[in-house]
C-alpha cells in the first residue's frame, strides 16, 4: 500500500465524521460513492432503530433525520471520534477499512461517551478521490 493512499483514505474517513458533526450535507454526500450503502444495527443507547440506507438520497435523508432529532449535527455538541484504523488495499482503487468509533455528547461541557463500536468500510477511488462505498456499523 502506498503511504499516499493510506493517508488519503484516513483523511476521507475523518472528513465523513467531521461533516456528520458540523458540516454541510451537500459536502457530506460528496464523500459517498454513487449507490453507497450505510448499514446500522439497532442502537437503543442513542435511540436509533436498525436501518440500511442506499444511495445519496437515502443517506442524506438519514443524516437529516438525525439532525432534526438533535442526535447529531451542528449545535448538538456531539462528536464522532475514529481510532484504531486499519486500511487494507485490495487494488489501486478499492480498500477495506476497519476502525473503532466513539460517539460523544455534551462536548462543550463535560463529554459523555454515548455509544461506541466498529466501522467496516469499503472505500473506492473515483473521479472525486476516495469515497465510502459501503459501511457496516457494529455497536459495542
Steps between C-alpha positions, in 0.01 A plus 500: 500500500631841417533742788308752290194279458497408869507865603238599244265224620546596866433864409182403312370311805589792727315742269188281509500514882568874508232580244247283685570703814520856372502511121283571203298200380573571133871475574436194721341318206806560280681257730272213394519301176189477285290214633681499836353292784487606866387207721434567869377257765249577773665733753273563799777698678435789262141415405567381145321212335687275258497625142685479172529800272584460131606779269547871553131584551450244777833578667411870500152426640660303784738786581211749489296280737789476748548877486127573537483274808798678658707181500787649298596792284575868550397631841456158664836495683574151366813359340597181321853388590673239279789292626685172444471533121631209289505549121535202264553583135322254271604683182604847388136609517347297785582453868334354805534678830415395855493773761356554844278797574391681811205737493503771764230739617525809723833584340490869593468426872590157634519247215294183540562185299156422354591195294794329335566226251664400176478615139573248224536706185559453131666806349535555125696755299327682220503839330440678833766309695436238768135451587307273734323224305373286788497538876384235744476621858534270800408640840701407807 
